[in-house]
Amino acid sequence: MRLHGNACVEAMSVARIWQFAATLVALCSTCARSDHEETRPDYGVYHNLSAVYSEIASLARTHPTYVRIEPGFRTSTNLSRLAVRVADFSNATGPPGQPRGSPKVRALLLFGVHGGELVTVESALHFLRKLLGTPGQFGQMVLSKVDLHLVLLANPDARERVERTGDFCSDATRGANLEAPLFGSDRSDQREKTEDAQTLHVLANLSRAHAFDAVVAFRSGAREIRLPFASPHAWLPARRQRTKEKAATTLAKAVARAVRPRFPYRHASRPPLLRLINGKPFDIVRKVPFSLAIGLWDGGHGNASHCFRQLNPGSASLAKTLEELDPLYEVLFLHLVRWKEGQSGLAAKWKKVPLWIKLAALKIGIIVLVAALCGWRRRASGYTQH
């Protein structure tokens, strides 16, 4: 009897050991899956490079009245940067997308500046799907009042490297520096400098063809909004510069409040970037009324090997993250449309001013300018004599 009892106890102990081992295996399997998701995207949820190209091509075929892929804009490896134009091409006279009646807002949005910033490209695709799928009041406003240009893959070469190597941690793929390429950079990595210069070339080519009202670069690796360097510039009178900074800050504040939790916003830490492009200095934000860099995601700075999650939400939470960013786009375009309508109203009022009043104002302006110049020359000569 005692032997039989010992056998039962021994059998129960073995069963518990096997149960414990099975639990350990399940936990290890769960941890492995979790670790894999932390360091790699699920390309059943995220788009890989070929899927991005396919989706944009599909949108262009499905909505030819509103979507066109701009030719050119390829890298040295012949990868397309996907420069896309969204406008009402059916309501145009002259160049495609130019509306009859009141002028449209001309906006340029940049995504995928770094190869590891997958969430910015997903945000662009999500925005376009909602805009073109079943456009409600907001969609109708954008399609009728905005001439929208998007560069979905500003850096497709780096994106291709990420997918090929799985490395989200290299200097050429990580984000977080919101000020590059729009507002300047102190990078030491030569590949990063080269890729920033290539992005500037794209911006320069588009800016020569279109007088943009707004340029917005969407980034990840930080969750905040950056504005241009706050300082009087030689090419703008101080009063006009203050007006421009106030308008840009008002826009940043409105966009920051559109999402929960709110985005912090601040000015860039260095003057606007000057680069030599085609032999001439080119300041990317000089003539643009609104220029912002918006960081959409900050996954923190924990394990150094989890760079994917520092730059992007996990695959399981991607859809929710994109939905939470919807108000950002709505407030951005609503603000720009209202601003443009205000500018058009001022221009219309100026047109109604009698010609003699305009000439009188011009004469007064010339007199004030000449008087100021003479005063400056007298002061300069006085300093020279002393």
C-alpha positions in Angstrom: 0.0 0.0 0.0 2.8 2.3 0.9 4.6 1.5 -2.3 1.5 2.2 -4.3 1.2 5.6 -2.5 4.8 6.5 -3.3 4.3 5.6 -6.9 1.3 8.0 -7.1 3.3 10.8 -5.5 6.1 10.2 -7.9 3.8 10.2 -10.9 2.2 13.5 -9.7 5.7 15.0 -9.3 6.6 14.0 -12.8 3.3 15.5 -14.1 4.0 18.7 -12.3 7.5 18.9 -13.8 6.2 18.3 -17.3 3.5 21.0 -16.7 6.1 23.4 -15.5 8.3 22.7 -18.5 5.4 23.2 -20.9 4.6 26.6 -19.2 8.3 27.6 -19.6 8.2 26.7 -23.3 5.0 28.7 -23.8 6.5 31.7 -22.0 9.7 31.5 -24.1 7.7 31.3 -27.3 5.6 34.3 -26.3 8.8 36.3 -25.4 10.4 35.3 -28.7 7.3 36.5 -30.7 7.2 39.7 -28.6 11.0 40.3 -29.2 10.6 39.6 -32.9 7.8 42.2 -33.1 9.9 44.7 -31.2 12.8 44.5 -33.6 11.0 43.8 -37.0 7.8 45.0 -38.6 5.1 42.6 -39.6 4.9 43.2 -43.4 1.5 41.7 -43.4 0.5 44.9 -41.6 3.2 47.4 -42.7 3.8 48.0 -46.4 7.1 46.9 -47.8 8.7 48.9 -50.6 7.0 47.1 -53.5 3.6 47.3 -51.7 4.0 51.1 -51.4 4.6 51.4 -55.1 1.7 49.1 -55.9 -0.8 51.0 -53.7 0.1 54.4 -55.1 -0.1 53.0 -58.7 -3.5 51.5 -57.8 -4.8 54.9 -56.4 -3.6 56.7 -59.6 -5.5 54.1 -61.8 -8.6 54.3 -59.7 -8.7 58.0 -59.3 -7.2 59.5 -62.4 -9.2 62.7 -62.0 -7.4 63.4 -58.7 -4.1 61.5 -58.5 -1.0 61.7 -60.8 2.5 60.3 -60.3 5.0 62.9 -61.3 7.6 61.5 -63.8 11.3 61.6 -62.8 12.3 62.1 -59.2 14.4 58.9 -59.1 17.5 58.1 -57.1 20.9 57.0 -58.5 19.7 53.4 -58.2 16.6 54.2 -60.2 14.2 53.9 -57.3 11.2 56.3 -57.5 10.7 58.7 -54.7 7.0 58.6 -55.5 6.3 62.3 -56.1 2.5 62.4 -56.2 0.2 65.3 -57.0 -3.4 65.3 -55.7 -5.7 68.0 -57.2 -9.0 68.3 -59.1 -7.6 67.9 -62.6 -11.1 68.1 -64.2 -11.5 71.7 -63.0 -8.4 73.3 -64.6 -7.4 75.9 -67.1 -3.7 76.1 -68.1 -1.4 73.9 -66.1 -3.0 70.7 -64.6 -4.5 71.2 -61.2 -4.8 74.9 -61.4 -8.4 75.8 -60.4 -10.8 78.3 -61.8 -11.8 81.1 -59.5 -10.0 81.5 -56.1 -6.4 80.2 -55.9 -5.7 76.9 -54.1 -3.3 76.3 -51.2 -0.1 74.8 -52.6 1.3 72.4 -50.1 4.2 69.9 -50.2 4.3 67.0 -47.7 7.5 64.9 -47.3 7.5 61.3 -45.9 10.1 58.6 -45.5 13.0 61.0 -45.1 14.9 58.2 -43.4 14.7 54.5 -44.3 13.6 53.4 -40.8 10.7 55.8 -40.6 8.0 53.4 -41.8 5.2 55.0 -39.8 5.5 58.3 -41.8 4.9 56.4 -45.1 2.0 54.4 -43.5 0.5 57.7 -42.4 0.7 59.1 -45.9 -1.0 56.0 -47.4 -3.7 56.1 -44.7 -4.4 59.8 -45.4 -4.7 59.2 -49.1 -7.0 56.2 -48.7 -9.4 58.2 -46.5 -9.2 61.3 -48.7 -10.0 59.5 -51.9 -12.1 56.6 -50.6 -15.3 58.2 -49.4 -14.5 61.9 -49.2 -16.7 63.7 -46.7 -16.8 67.4 -46.0 -13.1 67.5 -45.2 -12.1 65.4 -48.3 -14.2 67.7 -50.6 -12.5 70.7 -49.1 -9.0 69.4 -49.7 -9.7 68.2 -53.2 -11.4 71.5 -54.2 -9.2 74.0 -52.4 -5.7 72.4 -52.1 -3.1 71.6 -54.8 -1.3 68.9 -52.9 2.1 67.5 -53.6 3.5 64.5 -51.7 6.9 62.8 -51.8 6.1 59.5 -50.1 9.6 58.0 -50.3 12.1 60.9 -49.9 14.8 58.3 -49.2 13.9 55.0 -51.0 17.5 53.8 -51.1 17.7 53.8 -47.3 14.3 52.1 -47.1 15.5 49.4 -49.5 18.6 48.8 -47.2 16.4 48.5 -44.2 14.2 45.8 -45.8 17.3 44.0 -47.2 19.3 44.0 -44.0 16.7 44.4 -41.3 18.9 47.0 -39.7 16.9 49.9 -38.2 19.8 51.1 -36.0 22.3 52.4 -38.6 22.9 56.2 -38.9 21.6 56.1 -42.4 18.1 54.8 -41.3 17.3 56.2 -37.9 15.3 59.4 -37.4 14.9 61.8 -34.4 16.8 64.7 -35.9 13.7 66.7 -37.0 15.7 69.7 -38.2 17.3 67.8 -41.1 17.0 68.3 -44.0 14.7 71.4 -43.7 16.4 73.5 -41.0 20.0 72.3 -40.9 22.0 69.5 -39.5 25.3 68.8 -37.7 25.5 65.3 -39.0 28.9 63.6 -39.3 27.8 60.6 -41.3 28.7 61.2 -45.0 25.9 58.9 -46.2 23.4 61.0 -44.2 24.8 64.2 -45.6 24.5 62.9 -49.2 20.9 61.7 -48.7 19.9 65.0 -47.1 21.4 66.8 -50.1 19.4 64.5 -52.5 16.2 65.4 -50.6 17.1 69.1 -51.0 17.5 68.6 -54.7 14.0 67.2 -54.9 12.6 70.1 -52.9 14.5 72.6 -55.1 13.1 71.1 -58.3 9.5 71.1 -57.0 9.9 74.6 -55.5 11.1 76.0 -58.8 7.9 74.7 -60.5 5.5 75.6 -57.7 5.3 78.5 -55.3 4.4 76.5 -52.2 2.4 78.0 -49.3 3.5 75.2 -47.0 6.2 72.6 -46.8 5.8 69.9 -44.1 8.3 67.1 -43.4 6.9 64.2 -41.5 9.4 62.4 -39.3 9.6 59.8 -36.5 11.9 59.2 -33.6 10.5 62.2 -31.8 7.0 63.4 -31.1 7.0 67.1 -31.5 6.8 70.0 -34.0 9.7 72.1 -35.1 9.4 75.6 -36.7 12.2 77.5 -38.5 14.9 79.2 -36.6 13.4 82.3 -34.8 15.5 85.2 -35.8 15.3 88.3 -38.1 16.7 87.4 -41.5 18.4 89.7 -44.0 15.9 89.1 -46.7 12.9 90.1 -44.6 12.1 93.3 -42.8 11.8 92.8 -39.1 8.0 93.5 -39.0 7.3 91.1 -41.9 9.5 88.5 -40.2 7.6 88.8 -37.0 4.3 88.4 -38.9 5.6 85.3 -40.6 6.8 83.7 -37.3 3.5 84.5 -35.6 1.5 82.9 -38.4 3.7 79.8 -38.4 3.5 79.5 -34.6 -0.3 79.8 -34.7 -0.4 76.9 -37.2 2.0 74.8 -35.1 -0.1 75.4 -32.0 -3.3 74.5 -33.8 -1.8 71.2 -35.1 -0.3 70.4 -31.7 -3.6 70.6 -30.0 -5.4 68.5 -32.6 -4.1 65.2 -31.2 -4.0 63.6 -27.7 -1.7 63.9 -26.0 -0.7 67.2 -27.4 2.4 67.7 -29.4 5.1 70.0 -28.0 6.4 72.6 -30.4 9.4 74.8 -30.6 11.8 76.5 -33.0 14.7 74.9 -34.7 18.0 75.4 -32.9 20.0 76.8 -35.8 19.4 79.2 -38.7 17.8 77.9 -41.9 19.9 75.6 -44.0 21.9 77.1 -46.9 23.2 74.6 -49.4 24.8 75.0 -52.9 22.4 73.5 -55.4 23.3 73.9 -59.1 25.9 76.4 -58.1 23.5 78.7 -56.3 22.7 79.1 -52.6 19.2 77.7 -51.9 17.3 78.3 -48.7 14.5 75.7 -48.5 12.3 77.8 -46.2 13.1 81.3 -47.4 10.0 82.0 -49.6 7.6 79.5 -48.0 5.0 81.1 -45.6 4.7 77.9 -43.5 7.4 75.3 -43.0 7.2 72.6 -40.3 8.9 69.4 -39.3 6.4 67.1 -37.5 7.7 64.0 -35.6 4.8 61.5 -35.5 6.2 58.9 -33.2 8.6 58.5 -30.3 9.0 55.0 -29.0 11.5 56.0 -26.3 15.2 55.1 -26.1 15.3 51.8 -24.3 17.1 48.7 -25.7 19.5 49.9 -28.3 18.6 46.9 -30.5 14.9 47.8 -30.6 15.4 50.7 -33.1 12.3 49.7 -35.1 10.1 50.4 -32.0 11.9 53.6 -31.3 10.9 54.9 -34.7 7.5 53.1 -35.3 4.6 51.7 -33.4 4.3 48.0 -33.0 2.5 46.2 -35.8 -0.5 45.4 -33.6 -1.0 49.1 -32.7 -0.3 50.6 -36.1 -3.9 51.0 -37.2 -4.9 52.7 -34.0 -1.9 55.1 -34.2 -2.8 56.1 -37.7 -6.5 56.8 -36.7 -5.3 58.9 -33.8 -3.3 61.1 -36.3 -6.3 61.9 -38.5 -7.2 65.2 -36.7 -3.6 66.4 -37.4 -4.2 66.4 -41.1 -7.7 67.9 -40.7 -6.5 70.9 -38.7 -3.4 71.4 -40.9 -5.4 71.8 -44.1 -8.3 73.6 -42.5 -5.9 76.2 -41.2 -4.1 76.6 -44.5 -7.3 76.9 -46.5 -8.6 79.6 -44.1 -5.3 81.5 -44.3 -5.3 81.3 -48.2 -8.9 82.6 -48.3 -7.8 85.5 -46.0 -4.9 86.3 -48.3 -7.2 86.2 -51.4 -9.6 88.5 -49.6 -6.9 91.1 -48.9 -5.7 90.9 -52.5 -9.3 91.4 -53.8 -9.7 94.4 -51.6 -6.4 95.9 -52.8 -7.7 95.5 -56.4 -10.7 97.6 -55.6 -8.5 100.5 -54.3 -8.5 103.4 -56.9 -5.3 103.7 -59.0 -4.6 107.3 -57.7 -4.5 106.0 -54.1 -2.1 103.2 -55.1 0.2 105.7 -56.9 0.1 108.0 -53.9 1.0 105.2 -51.5 3.9 104.2 -53.9 5.2 107.8 -53.9 5.1 108.0 -50.1 6.9 104.7 -49.8 9.6 105.9 -52.2 10.0 109.2 -50.3 10.3 107.3 -46.9 12.9 104.9 -48.4 15.0 107.7 -49.9 14.9 109.6 -46.6 16.0 106.6 -44.7 18.8 105.9 -47.1 20.0 109.5 -47.0 19.9 109.4 -43.2 21.9 106.2 -43.1 24.6 107.7 -45.5 24.9 110.8 -43.4 25.4 108.8 -40.2 27.9 106.5 -42.0 29.9 109.6 -43.3 29.9 111.1 -39.7 31.4 107.9 -38.3 34.0 108.0 -41.0 35.0 111.6 -40.2 35.3 110.8 -36.5 
